[in-house]
Structure formats: C-alpha cells, structure tokens
Amino acid sequence: MTKMALNRYEVTYTPHCVGDFQIEVFQDNIPIDDKPYIVHAFDINKVMVYDFPSSSIVDSATYFISK
C-alpha cells in the first residue's frame, strides 16, 4: 500500500493463479464499499489483443478486443 495523497492510497495485488476474485476493502475493519470488487485474472501467455488503437490519451479509457 502506498499513500498517494491525503486520504488516498494505492494498493496492488498480483494473483498467483487464473480465475475470478472478489476483493473487499476495509478501513478500521469497516468495509468502504457495499459490494466487493470483481477481478478477472488471466494467463498472459494466452491473451491475444486485437484492434488495439494506434494512440491513446493518458488517464483516459482505451478500448480494445481481447480473446
């Protein structure tokens, strides 16, 4: 966990296996959100990306197709 600013932290997690995960975030044992975050972990050796844009803007959404 890295403190980014007042009341703002960055947390990273690297899953060790492929699958769907639910991540719950707590502060002082109190959930900060009503629902868990759903994360999909993939095998990077099996992901194929198509129609990736030739350019994108930092801090904006970028869309592409993966299989």
C-alpha positions in Angstrom: 0.0 0.0 0.0 1.3 3.4 -1.0 0.0 6.7 0.3 -0.7 8.9 -2.8 -2.3 12.0 -1.1 -4.4 12.9 1.9 -7.0 10.1 2.3 -5.9 8.4 -0.9 -3.9 5.2 -1.1 -2.8 2.9 -3.9 -3.0 -0.9 -3.3 -1.7 -3.5 -5.7 -2.2 -7.2 -5.7 -0.8 -9.9 -8.1 -2.8 -13.1 -8.2 -0.9 -16.3 -8.4 -3.5 -18.2 -10.4 -6.0 -17.7 -13.1 -9.6 -17.1 -12.1 -12.2 -14.7 -10.8 -11.6 -13.0 -7.5 -13.6 -10.8 -5.1 -11.7 -8.0 -3.4 -13.1 -6.3 -0.3 -11.5 -3.1 1.0 -11.8 -2.2 4.7 -10.7 0.7 6.8 -10.6 0.1 10.6 -12.4 -3.2 10.0 -15.3 -1.4 8.3 -16.0 -2.0 4.5 -15.5 1.1 2.4 -17.9 -0.1 -0.2 -21.2 -2.2 -0.2 -20.0 -4.7 -2.7 -16.7 -6.5 -3.4 -14.7 -5.6 -6.5 -14.7 -8.4 -9.0 -11.3 -9.0 -10.7 -10.6 -11.4 -13.6 -7.1 -12.8 -13.7 -5.8 -14.3 -17.0 -2.8 -16.3 -18.2 -0.9 -13.6 -20.0 0.6 -16.2 -22.3 -2.9 -17.0 -23.7 -4.3 -13.5 -24.1 -4.5 -12.1 -27.7 -5.3 -8.4 -28.3 -7.0 -7.2 -31.5 -7.9 -3.8 -32.7 -5.6 -2.0 -30.3 -5.7 1.7 -31.0 -2.6 3.3 -32.6 -2.7 6.0 -29.9 -4.4 6.8 -26.6 -4.5 9.6 -24.1 -3.0 9.2 -20.6 -5.6 8.8 -17.8 -8.5 8.1 -20.2 -10.3 4.9 -21.2 -8.8 2.8 -24.0 -10.9 0.1 -25.6 -9.7 -3.0 -27.5 -10.8 -6.6 -28.1 -9.1 -9.5 -26.4 -9.6 -13.2 -26.7 
